[in-house]
Amino acid sequence: MIKTRRISRRQFLVALTGTAGAAALAACQTPTPQATSAPADTAVPATVAPTVAPTAVPATAVPEPTMVPSKYHEAPMLADLVNAGSLPPVDERVPADACVVEVAEGIGIYGGQARGANTQPGGYEGWLFNGFDGMTAVGVDGFTIIPNIASAWEIDEDNHTITLHLREGAKWSDGEPYSADDIMFWFEDIVMYPDITPSPDPTISSAEKIDDYTVKLGYADLNIGARLAVHWPLSYAKHYHSKFHPKYVSEADMAALVTKFEVAKGADILASFKVPPGNLLVCNTGTPGEVPMMGAYYLKARDTGKYTCERNPYYWKVDPEGNQLPYIDSSFWGLVQNAEALKLGVVAGDYDWEGLHSGLSDYPLYAVNAEAAGIKIMLWPSNTSGNICLQFNQITSDARKAELFSNVDFRRAVSLGIDRNEFNKTLFLDQGLIQQATQLPGGDYYVESAAQAYLDFDPDTANSMLDTLGMTVGADGFRVHPDGQPLSIIFEYADFSGMGASAELVADILRTALKLNIQTNLVDTNLLTEHRKADLLELSCMTTSRNSALQFVPFYSVAGAGGELEYGFGYGWGVWHNTNGAEGVEPPEEMKKQQERWFTMQTAPTAERIRLGQEINISQGENLWSIGTVGLTPKPVVVSARFGNVPKDLGLYAPDAFFACPARPETWYFKS
């Protein structure tokens, strides 16, 4: 095998079968920054000026690794704990083979509390800021896979087995070692434990502990998605989470846990394992400050939807001068009523970060108020910024509507009735990529004819098609159902990732162009999920994410390929497939073929995988399981003007690249 420092996504996912990816991003250090006063929960405290002049580093550069220094430096708040005898010295907390993270502008300074807000308890804003840490990371270009907790790896010649070399000495936030045992716990007791994972991921075939810091994982095909950037093995600490697992806990102790956590049954505790604790969402097990994490921050406190995160004293990353990261001490996440209230807080200068709810249509408002609010607006390419796809539920509980929505000519007419140029100009300043809900250009599965299918705005043809279906215009000015009865379509959506403005605009376009009586209804994500599971949804939408060259999960065209929020065109079809027909609704033959294509892809060799992926997109172009609007759009991400090291240019801000992870939030700091 050939050792290499770093591999590109395309090299890793396509060409370099049998290549060994290696090399840690090393570590160094800087003079210890001066201590700052403890910040209030909702205010960013003043910090001292940097003692080292920033060194410019191109935002898109992939730096060469440097030598690991023999000594590290730490934040003043941690140095105080060390001096008090309640925390080991930094050299004992950070591994000798620390992960060096290059900075976009220069060496930062410690201190401060970042402020943000969620629109619902346990929301995602803090998750995006606090970041993801997986086996590997995604580079600032949005595609390159680089070392992270795994400092090196080898891939076998058949592209089915990867051997991961963990950083010896890396620790959980409670100081316990991170080792191969944690990965084996994840595989044996989470992935392969029936009561937690009834239908295991078919792509994961095996796990073998070689030694304490070496694990061999078997996959059906390492080319599927960003395999190396897997997040889940960093989510479960065996020494902690085994205390809540029936394999390790007696029935009596499990009963006591049910009482302690005020849940109905032991299965509710097991359910918490389905949500990685690292994402800071509400889980049934543990209390804030107790759940160990591997990220830059851990959950310190939580109260009625608000939570505070604090720096992980055992974080295993440093900057090029040996300062243990992160620079910012903590973050506080409040709770607001909705996305509009959050945006008002942004322009009032109440928050240092907003990376989820804003769309390009908010950019003018932010730009006008930027100086007064003390904010900067980054425009990062994204596939989750208002670029919705419409999903007519073909198995909705209203049989009349289900029959109509199942007619492909109805869906094609709707697609032809969307003025995407107006949509793009109004919401995205003509910067969006107009295409159907398929993979973006540059991916292995991209098919241009599918991406462009039924895309042109042609209201004459669209209206003619609806006329042919018997959908005449009634006395109220709206089209009736083919049975002659009045027709109103309830369009339910949750307002995150800029979907609210997109949903309202596209509904208005269809009301005007096609005389469809579409009634919009803003709901929270929990209610949306409940309606989806109960087949109560009629029309919903999702952003067409996970469709880049880095990751391909076609939830917009394969029922069962995504999560509960994602495939609203036939949720029961996915249930039917995933339960082998025991539950759900049997899908039509073409959807069965789609499901077979998708799940066969997981174990197919490269050439067949590419063929199947392209067939999935071809079927999407022909059948419009979901109806696309635009693809890639610029995403406004708001950060404090006082933040340093925020890269101006980023390859991709999306779930595909773990949102802000390529921008390295752990290196951001308050300049003043």
FENZI-V653149 format. One record per residue. N is the residue number from 1. OMEGA is omega in whole degrees, -180 to 180 (999 if undefined). Layout:
# FENZI-V653149
n->[N:N]
omega->[OMEGA:OMEGA]
This chain:
# FENZI-V653149
n->[1:2:3:4:5:6:7:8:9:10:11:12:13:14:15:16:17:18:19:20:21:22:23:24:25:26:27:28:29:30:31:32:33:34:35:36:37:38:39:40:41:42:43:44:45:46:47:48:49:50:51:52:53:54:55:56:57:58:59:60:61:62:63:64:65:66:67:68:69:70:71:72:73:74:75:76:77:78:79:80:81:82:83:84:85:86:87:88:89:90:91:92:93:94:95:96:97:98:99:100:101:102:103:104:105:106:107:108:109:110:111:112:113:114:115:116:117:118:119:120:121:122:123:124:125:126:127:128:129:130:131:132:133:134:135:136:137:138:139:140:141:142:143:144:145:146:147:148:149:150:151:152:153:154:155:156:157:158:159:160:161:162:163:164:165:166:167:168:169:170:171:172:173:174:175:176:177:178:179:180:181:182:183:184:185:186:187:188:189:190:191:192:193:194:195:196:197:198:199:200:201:202:203:204:205:206:207:208:209:210:211:212:213:214:215:216:217:218:219:220:221:222:223:224:225:226:227:228:229:230:231:232:233:234:235:236:237:238:239:240:241:242:243:244:245:246:247:248:249:250:251:252:253:254:255:256:257:258:259:260:261:262:263:264:265:266:267:268:269:270:271:272:273:274:275:276:277:278:279:280:281:282:283:284:285:286:287:288:289:290:291:292:293:294:295:296:297:298:299:300:301:302:303:304:305:306:307:308:309:310:311:312:313:314:315:316:317:318:319:320:321:322:323:324:325:326:327:328:329:330:331:332:333:334:335:336:337:338:339:340:341:342:343:344:345:346:347:348:349:350:351:352:353:354:355:356:357:358:359:360:361:362:363:364:365:366:367:368:369:370:371:372:373:374:375:376:377:378:379:380:381:382:383:384:385:386:387:388:389:390:391:392:393:394:395:396:397:398:399:400:401:402:403:404:405:406:407:408:409:410:411:412:413:414:415:416:417:418:419:420:421:422:423:424:425:426:427:428:429:430:431:432:433:434:435:436:437:438:439:440:441:442:443:444:445:446:447:448:449:450:451:452:453:454:455:456:457:458:459:460:461:462:463:464:465:466:467:468:469:470:471:472:473:474:475:476:477:478:479:480:481:482:483:484:485:486:487:488:489:490:491:492:493:494:495:496:497:498:499:500:501:502:503:504:505:506:507:508:509:510:511:512:513:514:515:516:517:518:519:520:521:522:523:524:525:526:527:528:529:530:531:532:533:534:535:536:537:538:539:540:541:542:543:544:545:546:547:548:549:550:551:552:553:554:555:556:557:558:559:560:561:562:563:564:565:566:567:568:569:570:571:572:573:574:575:576:577:578:579:580:581:582:583:584:585:586:587:588:589:590:591:592:593:594:595:596:597:598:599:600:601:602:603:604:605:606:607:608:609:610:611:612:613:614:615:616:617:618:619:620:621:622:623:624:625:626:627:628:629:630:631:632:633:634:635:636:637:638:639:640:641:642:643:644:645:646:647:648:649:650:651:652:653:654:655:656:657:658:659:660:661:662:663:664:665:666:667:668:669:670:671:672]
omega->[-179:177:176:-178:-170:179:176:179:-178:177:-177:-172:-176:-163:-167:174:-179:-180:175:174:-175:169:174:162:-168:-176:172:-173:-175:174:-176:179:-180:-180:175:180:-179:-177:172:-174:-174:180:177:-177:175:178:-179:178:179:179:180:180:180:176:-175:175:-179:-174:-176:-178:172:-171:174:177:177:-179:179:-180:-178:-178:-178:174:-173:179:179:-178:177:177:178:179:177:-180:180:179:-177:179:178:177:-175:180:177:-178:-178:-179:177:178:-178:178:178:177:178:-176:-175:-176:-178:179:-177:176:-177:170:173:176:176:-177:176:180:175:177:175:-179:-180:-177:-169:-175:-180:178:-178:-179:-177:167:178:169:180:177:174:179:176:-177:-177:178:178:-176:-175:178:-175:-179:177:175:170:-177:-180:179:172:178:-178:-174:180:176:-178:-176:176:176:-177:176:-177:178:180:-179:176:-174:170:-177:176:176:179:-178:170:-174:178:179:179:178:178:175:177:-176:-173:-170:175:-176:-175:180:-170:-177:178:-179:-178:-180:-177:176:-177:-178:-179:-172:-175:173:-178:176:178:172:-174:-175:179:-180:175:180:178:179:176:179:-178:180:-179:175:180:-174:-176:-177:-178:-175:-169:-178:176:-173:-172:177:-176:-176:-179:-172:176:178:-179:-174:-177:176:-175:-174:179:179:-180:180:177:177:178:178:178:178:-177:-175:174:176:-173:-174:-180:179:178:176:177:-179:-179:178:-179:178:-178:179:-177:-178:174:176:180:174:-174:-175:175:177:179:-179:-177:-176:-179:-180:-180:-178:-178:-178:172:-178:-176:-177:179:-178:176:176:177:177:-180:176:-178:-176:176:-176:-179:-178:-167:178:177:175:-176:178:172:176:177:178:2:176:-177:-174:-171:175:178:-176:179:-179:178:-171:-177:-176:-180:177:178:-179:176:176:178:-177:175:180:-177:-173:179:-175:169:-174:-174:-166:-174:174:-177:178:177:-175:180:179:-180:-177:-180:-175:-172:-176:-179:-178:-179:-178:170:179:176:175:-177:179:-176:170:178:-175:177:-178:-171:165:179:-178:174:-176:-175:176:177:-174:175:-172:180:-178:179:179:180:-177:-180:179:-175:178:175:-178:178:178:178:-179:179:-179:179:176:-175:176:176:178:-178:-178:-176:-173:-171:176:-179:-177:-178:176:-178:176:176:-179:176:178:179:176:180:178:-179:-171:-178:176:-173:-178:178:-179:-177:-175:175:-172:-176:176:-176:-176:180:179:-179:-180:177:179:179:176:-180:178:-179:-178:-180:179:-177:-178:-179:179:179:180:177:174:177:178:178:-179:179:-178:169:-177:180:-179:180:179:173:-174:170:-177:176:-175:-176:-179:-180:-179:-178:-178:-178:176:179:178:-178:176:-177:-173:-173:-179:175:-179:-178:-179:-178:-178:178:179:176:-173:180:179:178:179:178:180:179:-178:-178:-178:178:179:173:176:177:180:174:172:-177:180:180:179:-179:177:-178:-175:-179:175:-170:179:-179:-180:177:179:-179:-178:-177:-179:-174:-179:-159:-175:-178:-179:-180:-176:-179:175:178:178:180:-179:-174:176:-180:176:-179:-180:176:-176:-180:-177:175:-173:-178:176:174:178:178:180:178:178:-176:-176:173:178:-174:-178:-175:172:-169:-176:180:179:-180:179:-179:178:178:177:176:-180:176:178:177:179:-179:-171:180:176:168:-176:-175:176:174:-180:-178:178:174:-179:174:175:-175:175:177:176:179:178:169:176:175:-176:178:-178:178:-176:-177:174:-172:174:-179:-179:-180:173:-172:-176:179:180:175:179:179:178:179:-180:176:-180:180:999]
